[in-house]
Amino acid sequence: MQGWAQTRVDVNAASVDFLHTEADTGLLFANIAMGSDEFEKTARNQAHARLAYDTVLRFVGRVSLTAAEAEGLSAKMGRLKGELRMLGESF
């Protein structure tokens, strides 16, 4: 594969990595928020977790995912949504 076709494949692969990294980052922020006793720290990390969740939702439709990639991302997003609900977020 050469030229534009390879570039598209490379961009899609980077986009898939981005989505997974963003979901992982959201889970990390949610975990920090749930473990904090300080209101400001909890609120700040909860907001970062929600931003990560919303970012994945905004960009996921622009990426071609394999069935395994979609399943893995869906599992992460489900966990993130559950943790955000425990923190008081509504969807």
N, CA, C and O atoms as a CHARMM CRD file, in Angstrom:
* protein
*
  364
    1    1 MET  N      0.84500  -1.16500   0.00000 PROA 1      0.00000
    2    1 MET  CA     0.00000   0.00000   0.00000 PROA 1      0.00000
    3    1 MET  C      0.90000   1.24100   0.00000 PROA 1      0.00000
    4    1 MET  O      1.90300   1.30200   0.71100 PROA 1      0.00000
    5    2 GLN  N      0.52300   2.20100  -0.79400 PROA 2      0.00000
    6    2 GLN  CA     1.33200   3.40900  -0.86700 PROA 2      0.00000
    7    2 GLN  C      0.43300   4.63500  -0.87800 PROA 2      0.00000
    8    2 GLN  O     -0.77600   4.54700  -1.09000 PROA 2      0.00000
    9    3 GLY  N      1.05400   5.77100  -0.64600 PROA 3      0.00000
   10    3 GLY  CA     0.36300   7.03800  -0.80100 PROA 3      0.00000
   11    3 GLY  C     -0.77500   7.24300   0.16600 PROA 3      0.00000
   12    3 GLY  O     -0.67300   6.96400   1.36000 PROA 3      0.00000
   13    4 TRP  N     -1.88200   7.74900  -0.39600 PROA 4      0.00000
   14    4 TRP  CA    -3.03700   8.12600   0.41300 PROA 4      0.00000
   15    4 TRP  C     -3.65400   6.94600   1.14700 PROA 4      0.00000
   16    4 TRP  O     -4.11200   7.08600   2.28100 PROA 4      0.00000
   17    5 ALA  N     -3.66800   5.80000   0.51100 PROA 5      0.00000
   18    5 ALA  CA    -4.27400   4.63100   1.15400 PROA 5      0.00000
   19    5 ALA  C     -3.53500   4.27400   2.44100 PROA 5      0.00000
   20    5 ALA  O     -4.16200   3.99600   3.46300 PROA 5      0.00000
   21    6 GLN  N     -2.21600   4.28200   2.39300 PROA 6      0.00000
   22    6 GLN  CA    -1.42700   3.98200   3.58900 PROA 6      0.00000
   23    6 GLN  C     -1.60000   5.07500   4.64100 PROA 6      0.00000
   24    6 GLN  O     -1.66200   4.79500   5.83800 PROA 6      0.00000
   25    7 THR  N     -1.67500   6.30700   4.18400 PROA 7      0.00000
   26    7 THR  CA    -1.87500   7.42400   5.11300 PROA 7      0.00000
   27    7 THR  C     -3.19400   7.26500   5.84700 PROA 7      0.00000
   28    7 THR  O     -3.26100   7.48800   7.05600 PROA 7      0.00000
   29    8 ARG  N     -4.24500   6.88200   5.13400 PROA 8      0.00000
   30    8 ARG  CA    -5.54900   6.65900   5.76800 PROA 8      0.00000
   31    8 ARG  C     -5.48400   5.55100   6.80800 PROA 8      0.00000
   32    8 ARG  O     -6.05300   5.67700   7.89200 PROA 8      0.00000
   33    9 VAL  N     -4.79900   4.47800   6.48300 PROA 9      0.00000
   34    9 VAL  CA    -4.64300   3.36200   7.42800 PROA 9      0.00000
   35    9 VAL  C     -3.88900   3.83200   8.67000 PROA 9      0.00000
   36    9 VAL  O     -4.27100   3.51300   9.79600 PROA 9      0.00000
   37   10 ASP  N     -2.81900   4.58900   8.45400 PROA 10     0.00000
   38   10 ASP  CA    -2.01700   5.08700   9.57200 PROA 10     0.00000
   39   10 ASP  C     -2.81100   6.05300  10.45000 PROA 10     0.00000
   40   10 ASP  O     -2.73400   5.98500  11.67700 PROA 10     0.00000
   41   11 VAL  N     -3.57100   6.94700   9.82700 PROA 11     0.00000
   42   11 VAL  CA    -4.37900   7.90000  10.58600 PROA 11     0.00000
   43   11 VAL  C     -5.45100   7.16700  11.37600 PROA 11     0.00000
   44   11 VAL  O     -5.70900   7.51500  12.52900 PROA 11     0.00000
   45   12 ASN  N     -6.07400   6.17100  10.78900 PROA 12     0.00000
   46   12 ASN  CA    -7.10200   5.41300  11.50200 PROA 12     0.00000
   47   12 ASN  C     -6.49400   4.68300  12.69300 PROA 12     0.00000
   48   12 ASN  O     -7.08000   4.67200  13.77600 PROA 12     0.00000
   49   13 ALA  N     -5.32200   4.07100  12.50400 PROA 13     0.00000
   50   13 ALA  CA    -4.67000   3.35700  13.60800 PROA 13     0.00000
   51   13 ALA  C     -4.33700   4.32300  14.75000 PROA 13     0.00000
   52   13 ALA  O     -4.52400   3.99300  15.92100 PROA 13     0.00000
   53   14 ALA  N     -3.84700   5.50400  14.40800 PROA 14     0.00000
   54   14 ALA  CA    -3.54000   6.50200  15.42900 PROA 14     0.00000
   55   14 ALA  C     -4.82400   6.96500  16.12200 PROA 14     0.00000
   56   14 ALA  O     -4.82200   7.22300  17.32600 PROA 14     0.00000
   57   15 SER  N     -5.90300   7.06900  15.37500 PROA 15     0.00000
   58   15 SER  CA    -7.18300   7.49200  15.94300 PROA 15     0.00000
   59   15 SER  C     -7.73000   6.44200  16.90400 PROA 15     0.00000
   60   15 SER  O     -8.27700   6.78500  17.95200 PROA 15     0.00000
   61   16 VAL  N     -7.58700   5.17800  16.55500 PROA 16     0.00000
   62   16 VAL  CA    -8.02100   4.09700  17.44800 PROA 16     0.00000
   63   16 VAL  C     -7.21600   4.16200  18.74300 PROA 16     0.00000
   64   16 VAL  O     -7.77200   4.05200  19.83500 PROA 16     0.00000
   65   17 ASP  N     -5.90300   4.34000  18.61200 PROA 17     0.00000
   66   17 ASP  CA    -5.05300   4.47100  19.80600 PROA 17     0.00000
   67   17 ASP  C     -5.48800   5.65400  20.66000 PROA 17     0.00000
   68   17 ASP  O     -5.54000   5.55400  21.88600 PROA 17     0.00000
   69   18 PHE  N     -5.80000   6.77700  20.01300 PROA 18     0.00000
   70   18 PHE  CA    -6.25000   7.96500  20.73100 PROA 18     0.00000
   71   18 PHE  C     -7.51000   7.67400  21.53900 PROA 18     0.00000
   72   18 PHE  O     -7.59600   8.04000  22.71100 PROA 18     0.00000
   73   19 LEU  N     -8.48100   7.02000  20.92100 PROA 19     0.00000
   74   19 LEU  CA    -9.73900   6.72500  21.61100 PROA 19     0.00000
   75   19 LEU  C     -9.50600   5.85400  22.84500 PROA 19     0.00000
   76   19 LEU  O    -10.07100   6.10500  23.91000 PROA 19     0.00000
   77   20 HSD  N     -8.66800   4.82900  22.69000 PROA 20     0.00000
   78   20 HSD  CA    -8.37400   3.95300  23.82700 PROA 20     0.00000
   79   20 HSD  C     -7.61800   4.70400  24.92000 PROA 20     0.00000
   80   20 HSD  O     -7.89300   4.52200  26.10600 PROA 20     0.00000
   81   21 THR  N     -6.67800   5.53700  24.52300 PROA 21     0.00000
   82   21 THR  CA    -5.91400   6.31800  25.50300 PROA 21     0.00000
   83   21 THR  C     -6.82100   7.29800  26.23600 PROA 21     0.00000
   84   21 THR  O     -6.69600   7.47900  27.44700 PROA 21     0.00000
   85   22 GLU  N     -7.72200   7.92100  25.51100 PROA 22     0.00000
   86   22 GLU  CA    -8.64700   8.88000  26.12600 PROA 22     0.00000
   87   22 GLU  C     -9.56700   8.16800  27.11700 PROA 22     0.00000
   88   22 GLU  O     -9.81800   8.68300  28.20700 PROA 22     0.00000
   89   23 ALA  N    -10.06800   6.99600  26.75200 PROA 23     0.00000
   90   23 ALA  CA   -10.92100   6.23000  27.66900 PROA 23     0.00000
   91   23 ALA  C    -10.12800   5.80100  28.90900 PROA 23     0.00000
   92   23 ALA  O    -10.63400   5.87800  30.02900 PROA 23     0.00000
   93   24 ASP  N     -8.89700   5.35400  28.70900 PROA 24     0.00000
   94   24 ASP  CA    -8.03800   4.96900  29.84400 PROA 24     0.00000
   95   24 ASP  C     -7.76800   6.15900  30.75600 PROA 24     0.00000
   96   24 ASP  O     -7.77600   6.02800  31.98000 PROA 24     0.00000
   97   25 THR  N     -7.53100   7.30900  30.15700 PROA 25     0.00000
   98   25 THR  CA    -7.27800   8.52200  30.93000 PROA 25     0.00000
   99   25 THR  C     -8.51700   8.91200  31.72800 PROA 25     0.00000
  100   25 THR  O     -8.41500   9.30600  32.88900 PROA 25     0.00000
  101   26 GLY  N     -9.67800   8.80300  31.10700 PROA 26     0.00000
  102   26 GLY  CA   -10.92200   9.07700  31.82100 PROA 26     0.00000
  103   26 GLY  C    -11.10600   8.15800  33.01100 PROA 26     0.00000
  104   26 GLY  O    -11.53000   8.59500  34.08100 PROA 26     0.00000
  105   27 LEU  N    -10.78600   6.87800  32.82700 PROA 27     0.00000
  106   27 LEU  CA   -10.88900   5.93300  33.93700 PROA 27     0.00000
  107   27 LEU  C     -9.91800   6.29300  35.06200 PROA 27     0.00000
  108   27 LEU  O    -10.25800   6.17300  36.23900 PROA 27     0.00000
  109   28 LEU  N     -8.73600   6.72500  34.70800 PROA 28     0.00000
  110   28 LEU  CA    -7.75900   7.13700  35.71100 PROA 28     0.00000
  111   28 LEU  C     -8.26800   8.34500  36.50300 PROA 28     0.00000
  112   28 LEU  O     -8.20700   8.35700  37.73300 PROA 28     0.00000
  113   29 PHE  N     -8.76700   9.35600  35.79500 PROA 29     0.00000
  114   29 PHE  CA    -9.29800  10.53000  36.48100 PROA 29     0.00000
  115   29 PHE  C    -10.48400  10.16800  37.37800 PROA 29     0.00000
  116   29 PHE  O    -10.59400  10.67500  38.49400 PROA 29     0.00000
  117   30 ALA  N    -11.36200   9.30000  36.89900 PROA 30     0.00000
  118   30 ALA  CA   -12.51600   8.88700  37.69800 PROA 30     0.00000
  119   30 ALA  C    -12.05600   8.15700  38.96200 PROA 30     0.00000
  120   30 ALA  O    -12.60700   8.36500  40.04300 PROA 30     0.00000
  121   31 ASN  N    -11.06100   7.31800  38.81500 PROA 31     0.00000
  122   31 ASN  CA   -10.52000   6.58800  39.95600 PROA 31     0.00000
  123   31 ASN  C     -9.92700   7.54000  40.98300 PROA 31     0.00000
  124   31 ASN  O    -10.13700   7.37300  42.18500 PROA 31     0.00000
  125   32 ILE  N     -9.19300   8.52700  40.51600 PROA 32     0.00000
  126   32 ILE  CA    -8.61600   9.52500  41.42300 PROA 32     0.00000
  127   32 ILE  C     -9.73700  10.29200  42.12500 PROA 32     0.00000
  128   32 ILE  O     -9.67400  10.53300  43.33100 PROA 32     0.00000
  129   33 ALA  N    -10.75800  10.67200  41.36200 PROA 33     0.00000
  130   33 ALA  CA   -11.88300  11.42200  41.94500 PROA 33     0.00000
  131   33 ALA  C    -12.58300  10.60900  43.02400 PROA 33     0.00000
  132   33 ALA  O    -12.93100  11.14200  44.07800 PROA 33     0.00000
  133   34 MET  N    -12.79000   9.31800  42.76500 PROA 34     0.00000
  134   34 MET  CA   -13.48800   8.47800  43.74300 PROA 34     0.00000
  135   34 MET  C    -12.66000   8.26000  45.00500 PROA 34     0.00000
  136   34 MET  O    -13.21200   8.01300  46.07800 PROA 34     0.00000
  137   35 GLY  N    -11.35000   8.35000  44.88000 PROA 35     0.00000
  138   35 GLY  CA   -10.49200   8.11200  46.03800 PROA 35     0.00000
  139   35 GLY  C    -10.13900   9.35100  46.82900 PROA 35     0.00000
  140   35 GLY  O     -9.41900   9.26600  47.82400 PROA 35     0.00000
  141   36 SER  N    -10.62400  10.48200  46.41100 PROA 36     0.00000
  142   36 SER  CA   -10.26200  11.73700  47.07300 PROA 36     0.00000
  143   36 SER  C    -11.28400  12.14000  48.12600 PROA 36     0.00000
  144   36 SER  O    -12.48800  11.94100  47.96400 PROA 36     0.00000
  145   37 ASP  N    -10.77000  12.70800  49.20100 PROA 37     0.00000
  146   37 ASP  CA   -11.63900  13.25400  50.24400 PROA 37     0.00000
  147   37 ASP  C    -11.77300  14.76100  50.12900 PROA 37     0.00000
  148   37 ASP  O    -12.52600  15.37800  50.88200 PROA 37     0.00000
  149   38 GLU  N    -11.04900  15.35900  49.19200 PROA 38     0.00000
  150   38 GLU  CA   -11.07600  16.80600  49.00900 PROA 38     0.00000
  151   38 GLU  C    -12.06600  17.15900  47.90100 PROA 38     0.00000
  152   38 GLU  O    -11.95500  16.66200  46.78000 PROA 38     0.00000
  153   39 PHE  N    -13.03100  18.01700  48.21800 PROA 39     0.00000
  154   39 PHE  CA   -14.08000  18.35900  47.26100 PROA 39     0.00000
  155   39 PHE  C    -13.51100  18.90000  45.95200 PROA 39     0.00000
  156   39 PHE  O    -13.91900  18.46800  44.87400 PROA 39     0.00000
  157   40 GLU  N    -12.57200  19.84100  46.04000 PROA 40     0.00000
  158   40 GLU  CA   -12.03900  20.45800  44.82100 PROA 40     0.00000
  159   40 GLU  C    -11.30100  19.44800  43.95500 PROA 40     0.00000
  160   40 GLU  O    -11.43200  19.46400  42.73100 PROA 40     0.00000
  161   41 LYS  N    -10.52900  18.57100  44.58200 PROA 41     0.00000
  162   41 LYS  CA    -9.79400  17.55000  43.83500 PROA 41     0.00000
  163   41 LYS  C    -10.77300  16.57900  43.17700 PROA 41     0.00000
  164   41 LYS  O    -10.58900  16.19200  42.02300 PROA 41     0.00000
  165   42 THR  N    -11.80400  16.19100  43.90900 PROA 42     0.00000
  166   42 THR  CA   -12.81700  15.29500  43.35500 PROA 42     0.00000
  167   42 THR  C    -13.50700  15.94500  42.16600 PROA 42     0.00000
  168   42 THR  O    -13.64200  15.33000  41.10900 PROA 42     0.00000
  169   43 ALA  N    -13.94300  17.18400  42.33800 PROA 43     0.00000
  170   43 ALA  CA   -14.66400  17.88300  41.26800 PROA 43     0.00000
  171   43 ALA  C    -13.78800  18.06500  40.03100 PROA 43     0.00000
  172   43 ALA  O    -14.24500  17.86000  38.90600 PROA 43     0.00000
  173   44 ARG  N    -12.53900  18.44800  40.23700 PROA 44     0.00000
  174   44 ARG  CA   -11.62200  18.66100  39.11300 PROA 44     0.00000
  175   44 ARG  C    -11.38600  17.36400  38.33900 PROA 44     0.00000
  176   44 ARG  O    -11.42900  17.35300  37.10900 PROA 44     0.00000
  177   45 ASN  N    -11.13900  16.27900  39.05900 PROA 45     0.00000
  178   45 ASN  CA   -10.87500  15.00500  38.38900 PROA 45     0.00000
  179   45 ASN  C    -12.12300  14.40300  37.77400 PROA 45     0.00000
  180   45 ASN  O    -12.04800  13.74300  36.73800 PROA 45     0.00000
  181   46 GLN  N    -13.26800  14.62300  38.39900 PROA 46     0.00000
  182   46 GLN  CA   -14.53300  14.19700  37.81000 PROA 46     0.00000
  183   46 GLN  C    -14.76900  14.93000  36.49400 PROA 46     0.00000
  184   46 GLN  O    -15.19200  14.31900  35.51300 PROA 46     0.00000
  185   47 ALA  N    -14.50200  16.22300  36.46400 PROA 47     0.00000
  186   47 ALA  CA   -14.68200  17.01000  35.23800 PROA 47     0.00000
  187   47 ALA  C    -13.75000  16.52200  34.13700 PROA 47     0.00000
  188   47 ALA  O    -14.14400  16.45200  32.97300 PROA 47     0.00000
  189   48 HSD  N    -12.51500  16.18400  34.50000 PROA 48     0.00000
  190   48 HSD  CA   -11.57400  15.65600  33.50100 PROA 48     0.00000
  191   48 HSD  C    -12.04300  14.29300  32.96800 PROA 48     0.00000
  192   48 HSD  O    -11.92300  14.00900  31.77600 PROA 48     0.00000
  193   49 ALA  N    -12.56900  13.46900  33.85600 PROA 49     0.00000
  194   49 ALA  CA   -13.08000  12.16000  33.44400 PROA 49     0.00000
  195   49 ALA  C    -14.26600  12.31800  32.49700 PROA 49     0.00000
  196   49 ALA  O    -14.35800  11.61200  31.49200 PROA 49     0.00000
  197   50 ARG  N    -15.16700  13.23800  32.81100 PROA 50     0.00000
  198   50 ARG  CA   -16.33500  13.46600  31.95600 PROA 50     0.00000
  199   50 ARG  C    -15.91200  14.01300  30.59600 PROA 50     0.00000
  200   50 ARG  O    -16.48200  13.64100  29.57000 PROA 50     0.00000
  201   51 LEU  N    -14.91100  14.89800  30.58600 PROA 51     0.00000
  202   51 LEU  CA   -14.40900  15.43300  29.32700 PROA 51     0.00000
  203   51 LEU  C    -13.83500  14.30900  28.46300 PROA 51     0.00000
  204   51 LEU  O    -14.06000  14.28100  27.25300 PROA 51     0.00000
  205   52 ALA  N    -13.10600  13.39600  29.06900 PROA 52     0.00000
  206   52 ALA  CA   -12.56200  12.26300  28.32300 PROA 52     0.00000
  207   52 ALA  C    -13.69300  11.41100  27.74600 PROA 52     0.00000
  208   52 ALA  O    -13.63200  10.99800  26.58800 PROA 52     0.00000
  209   53 TYR  N    -14.71400  11.15000  28.54500 PROA 53     0.00000
  210   53 TYR  CA   -15.86700  10.36800  28.08500 PROA 53     0.00000
  211   53 TYR  C    -16.53400  11.04300  26.88900 PROA 53     0.00000
  212   53 TYR  O    -16.79500  10.40700  25.86800 PROA 53     0.00000
  213   54 ASP  N    -16.80300  12.33600  27.03000 PROA 54     0.00000
  214   54 ASP  CA   -17.45400  13.08200  25.95600 PROA 54     0.00000
  215   54 ASP  C    -16.58400  13.15800  24.70600 PROA 54     0.00000
  216   54 ASP  O    -17.10100  13.13300  23.58900 PROA 54     0.00000
  217   55 THR  N    -15.27900  13.24900  24.88500 PROA 55     0.00000
  218   55 THR  CA   -14.36000  13.31300  23.74400 PROA 55     0.00000
  219   55 THR  C    -14.39700  12.01400  22.94400 PROA 55     0.00000
  220   55 THR  O    -14.42800  12.04400  21.71300 PROA 55     0.00000
  221   56 VAL  N    -14.39500  10.88400  23.62900 PROA 56     0.00000
  222   56 VAL  CA   -14.48300   9.60300  22.91900 PROA 56     0.00000
  223   56 VAL  C    -15.78500   9.53200  22.13300 PROA 56     0.00000
  224   56 VAL  O    -15.78900   9.12800  20.97100 PROA 56     0.00000
  225   57 LEU  N    -16.88600   9.92200  22.75900 PROA 57     0.00000
  226   57 LEU  CA   -18.17400   9.88200  22.06400 PROA 57     0.00000
  227   57 LEU  C    -18.18100  10.79400  20.84000 PROA 57     0.00000
  228   57 LEU  O    -18.78000  10.46400  19.81600 PROA 57     0.00000
  229   58 ARG  N    -17.51800  11.93200  20.94800 PROA 58     0.00000
  230   58 ARG  CA   -17.50200  12.88400  19.83200 PROA 58     0.00000
  231   58 ARG  C    -16.72900  12.34100  18.63300 PROA 58     0.00000
  232   58 ARG  O    -17.11000  12.59300  17.49000 PROA 58     0.00000
  233   59 PHE  N    -15.65200  11.60000  18.87600 PROA 59     0.00000
  234   59 PHE  CA   -14.78600  11.18000  17.78100 PROA 59     0.00000
  235   59 PHE  C    -14.95700   9.73100  17.33200 PROA 59     0.00000
  236   59 PHE  O    -14.46200   9.36800  16.26500 PROA 59     0.00000
  237   60 VAL  N    -15.63000   8.90300  18.09700 PROA 60     0.00000
  238   60 VAL  CA   -15.70300   7.47700  17.76800 PROA 60     0.00000
  239   60 VAL  C    -16.35900   7.21900  16.41600 PROA 60     0.00000
  240   60 VAL  O    -16.00800   6.25000  15.74300 PROA 60     0.00000
  241   61 GLY  N    -17.28300   8.04500  16.01100 PROA 61     0.00000
  242   61 GLY  CA   -17.95600   7.85200  14.73500 PROA 61     0.00000
  243   61 GLY  C    -17.08800   8.15300  13.52100 PROA 61     0.00000
  244   61 GLY  O    -17.45900   7.83200  12.39200 PROA 61     0.00000
  245   62 ARG  N    -15.94700   8.76000  13.75200 PROA 62     0.00000
  246   62 ARG  CA   -15.04400   9.11200  12.64900 PROA 62     0.00000
  247   62 ARG  C    -13.94500   8.07900  12.43500 PROA 62     0.00000
  248   62 ARG  O    -13.08200   8.25300  11.57500 PROA 62     0.00000
  249   63 VAL  N    -13.98000   7.00900  13.21500 PROA 63     0.00000
  250   63 VAL  CA   -12.90900   6.01300  13.20500 PROA 63     0.00000
  251   63 VAL  C    -13.47800   4.65900  12.81000 PROA 63     0.00000
  252   63 VAL  O    -14.57600   4.29200  13.22800 PROA 63     0.00000
  253   64 SER  N    -12.73100   3.92300  12.00700 PROA 64     0.00000
  254   64 SER  CA   -13.11900   2.56000  11.65000 PROA 64     0.00000
  255   64 SER  C    -12.51700   1.60700  12.67600 PROA 64     0.00000
  256   64 SER  O    -11.29800   1.47500  12.78300 PROA 64     0.00000
  257   65 LEU  N    -13.38600   0.95100  13.41900 PROA 65     0.00000
  258   65 LEU  CA   -12.94200   0.01700  14.45300 PROA 65     0.00000
  259   65 LEU  C    -13.21800  -1.40700  14.02100 PROA 65     0.00000
  260   65 LEU  O    -14.25600  -1.69300  13.42600 PROA 65     0.00000
  261   66 THR  N    -12.28600  -2.30400  14.32200 PROA 66     0.00000
  262   66 THR  CA   -12.55900  -3.72100  14.13100 PROA 66     0.00000
  263   66 THR  C    -13.53400  -4.14700  15.22900 PROA 66     0.00000
  264   66 THR  O    -13.78000  -3.39500  16.17200 PROA 66     0.00000
  265   67 ALA  N    -14.07300  -5.32400  15.10400 PROA 67     0.00000
  266   67 ALA  CA   -15.00300  -5.81600  16.12200 PROA 67     0.00000
  267   67 ALA  C    -14.32200  -5.88500  17.48200 PROA 67     0.00000
  268   67 ALA  O    -14.92400  -5.51200  18.48900 PROA 67     0.00000
  269   68 ALA  N    -13.09200  -6.34800  17.52900 PROA 68     0.00000
  270   68 ALA  CA   -12.35600  -6.45200  18.79700 PROA 68     0.00000
  271   68 ALA  C    -12.06400  -5.07300  19.38100 PROA 68     0.00000
  272   68 ALA  O    -12.17500  -4.87300  20.59000 PROA 68     0.00000
  273   69 GLU  N    -11.69100  -4.12600  18.52800 PROA 69     0.00000
  274   69 GLU  CA   -11.42900  -2.76100  18.99800 PROA 69     0.00000
  275   69 GLU  C    -12.69600  -2.12300  19.54600 PROA 69     0.00000
  276   69 GLU  O    -12.67400  -1.47400  20.59100 PROA 69     0.00000
  277   70 ALA  N    -13.80000  -2.31400  18.83100 PROA 70     0.00000
  278   70 ALA  CA   -15.07900  -1.75100  19.26800 PROA 70     0.00000
  279   70 ALA  C    -15.51500  -2.37000  20.59300 PROA 70     0.00000
  280   70 ALA  O    -16.01900  -1.67200  21.47300 PROA 70     0.00000
  281   71 GLU  N    -15.32300  -3.66600  20.73200 PROA 71     0.00000
  282   71 GLU  CA   -15.69800  -4.35500  21.96800 PROA 71     0.00000
  283   71 GLU  C    -14.86400  -3.85900  23.14900 PROA 71     0.00000
  284   71 GLU  O    -15.39600  -3.60700  24.23000 PROA 71     0.00000
  285   72 GLY  N    -13.56700  -3.72400  22.93900 PROA 72     0.00000
  286   72 GLY  CA   -12.69200  -3.24100  24.00800 PROA 72     0.00000
  287   72 GLY  C    -13.01200  -1.81300  24.41300 PROA 72     0.00000
  288   72 GLY  O    -13.05100  -1.48900  25.60000 PROA 72     0.00000
  289   73 LEU  N    -13.24100  -0.96200  23.42400 PROA 73     0.00000
  290   73 LEU  CA   -13.56900   0.43100  23.71200 PROA 73     0.00000
  291   73 LEU  C    -14.92700   0.53500  24.40100 PROA 73     0.00000
  292   73 LEU  O    -15.09900   1.33000  25.32600 PROA 73     0.00000
  293   74 SER  N    -15.87500  -0.25700  23.95600 PROA 74     0.00000
  294   74 SER  CA   -17.20000  -0.25400  24.57200 PROA 74     0.00000
  295   74 SER  C    -17.12000  -0.67400  26.04300 PROA 74     0.00000
  296   74 SER  O    -17.80400  -0.10000  26.89000 PROA 74     0.00000
  297   75 ALA  N    -16.29500  -1.66500  26.34400 PROA 75     0.00000
  298   75 ALA  CA   -16.13200  -2.10600  27.73000 PROA 75     0.00000
  299   75 ALA  C    -15.53700  -0.98900  28.58600 PROA 75     0.00000
  300   75 ALA  O    -16.00000  -0.74300  29.70000 PROA 75     0.00000
  301   76 LYS  N    -14.52100  -0.32000  28.06800 PROA 76     0.00000
  302   76 LYS  CA   -13.91200   0.78800  28.81200 PROA 76     0.00000
  303   76 LYS  C    -14.91500   1.90900  29.03400 PROA 76     0.00000
  304   76 LYS  O    -15.00700   2.46600  30.12800 PROA 76     0.00000
  305   77 MET  N    -15.65800   2.23300  27.99800 PROA 77     0.00000
  306   77 MET  CA   -16.62900   3.32000  28.10800 PROA 77     0.00000
  307   77 MET  C    -17.75400   2.96300  29.07000 PROA 77     0.00000
  308   77 MET  O    -18.25700   3.82900  29.78600 PROA 77     0.00000
  309   78 GLY  N    -18.14700   1.70800  29.09200 PROA 78     0.00000
  310   78 GLY  CA   -19.16000   1.26300  30.04400 PROA 78     0.00000
  311   78 GLY  C    -18.67100   1.40700  31.47800 PROA 78     0.00000
  312   78 GLY  O    -19.41000   1.86000  32.35100 PROA 78     0.00000
  313   79 ARG  N    -17.41900   1.01800  31.71600 PROA 79     0.00000
  314   79 ARG  CA   -16.84100   1.17600  33.05500 PROA 79     0.00000
  315   79 ARG  C    -16.75000   2.65200  33.42200 PROA 79     0.00000
  316   79 ARG  O    -17.08400   3.04200  34.54200 PROA 79     0.00000
  317   80 LEU  N    -16.29300   3.47800  32.46700 PROA 80     0.00000
  318   80 LEU  CA   -16.15500   4.90500  32.72800 PROA 80     0.00000
  319   80 LEU  C    -17.51500   5.53500  33.02800 PROA 80     0.00000
  320   80 LEU  O    -17.63900   6.33800  33.95300 PROA 80     0.00000
  321   81 LYS  N    -18.51700   5.17700  32.25900 PROA 81     0.00000
  322   81 LYS  CA   -19.85700   5.71300  32.49200 PROA 81     0.00000
  323   81 LYS  C    -20.37000   5.31000  33.87300 PROA 81     0.00000
  324   81 LYS  O    -20.97500   6.12200  34.57300 PROA 81     0.00000
  325   82 GLY  N    -20.13300   4.07500  34.26000 PROA 82     0.00000
  326   82 GLY  CA   -20.54600   3.60600  35.57800 PROA 82     0.00000
  327   82 GLY  C    -19.85200   4.36600  36.69800 PROA 82     0.00000
  328   82 GLY  O    -20.48300   4.73500  37.68800 PROA 82     0.00000
  329   83 GLU  N    -18.55700   4.60000  36.54400 PROA 83     0.00000
  330   83 GLU  CA   -17.82200   5.34300  37.55900 PROA 83     0.00000
  331   83 GLU  C    -18.28500   6.79700  37.61300 PROA 83     0.00000
  332   83 GLU  O    -18.39200   7.37900  38.69300 PROA 83     0.00000
  333   84 LEU  N    -18.55800   7.37900  36.45400 PROA 84     0.00000
  334   84 LEU  CA   -19.06000   8.75200  36.43100 PROA 84     0.00000
  335   84 LEU  C    -20.43000   8.84200  37.10200 PROA 84     0.00000
  336   84 LEU  O    -20.71900   9.81900  37.79200 PROA 84     0.00000
  337   85 ARG  N    -21.26500   7.83800  36.90300 PROA 85     0.00000
  338   85 ARG  CA   -22.57300   7.81800  37.58200 PROA 85     0.00000
  339   85 ARG  C    -22.39100   7.76000  39.10200 PROA 85     0.00000
  340   85 ARG  O    -23.10000   8.43300  39.84900 PROA 85     0.00000
  341   86 MET  N    -21.42900   6.94700  39.54400 PROA 86     0.00000
  342   86 MET  CA   -21.16100   6.86100  40.98800 PROA 86     0.00000
  343   86 MET  C    -20.68400   8.21200  41.53600 PROA 86     0.00000
  344   86 MET  O    -20.88700   8.51900  42.71100 PROA 86     0.00000
  345   87 LEU  N    -20.05900   8.99800  40.68900 PROA 87     0.00000
  346   87 LEU  CA   -19.59400  10.32800  41.09300 PROA 87     0.00000
  347   87 LEU  C    -20.69900  11.38500  40.99900 PROA 87     0.00000
  348   87 LEU  O    -20.49300  12.53800  41.37900 PROA 87     0.00000
  349   88 GLY  N    -21.87000  10.98800  40.49400 PROA 88     0.00000
  350   88 GLY  CA   -22.99600  11.91200  40.44400 PROA 88     0.00000
  351   88 GLY  C    -23.33800  12.46200  39.07900 PROA 88     0.00000
  352   88 GLY  O    -24.23100  13.30000  38.95300 PROA 88     0.00000
  353   89 GLU  N    -22.63400  11.99900  38.04200 PROA 89     0.00000
  354   89 GLU  CA   -22.94100  12.46900  36.68900 PROA 89     0.00000
  355   89 GLU  C    -24.25600  11.85000  36.21800 PROA 89     0.00000
  356   89 GLU  O    -24.60700  10.73300  36.59600 PROA 89     0.00000
  357   90 SER  N    -24.97200  12.60600  35.38300 PROA 90     0.00000
  358   90 SER  CA   -26.17700  12.06100  34.76800 PROA 90     0.00000
  359   90 SER  C    -25.98900  12.08700  33.24600 PROA 90     0.00000
  360   90 SER  O    -25.28600  12.93300  32.69300 PROA 90     0.00000
  361   91 PHE  N    -26.64100  11.13300  32.60400 PROA 91     0.00000
  362   91 PHE  CA   -26.47800  10.97700  31.15200 PROA 91     0.00000
  363   91 PHE  C    -27.81100  11.02700  30.46200 PROA 91     0.00000
  364   91 PHE  O    -27.87700  10.91300  29.23900 PROA 91     0.00000
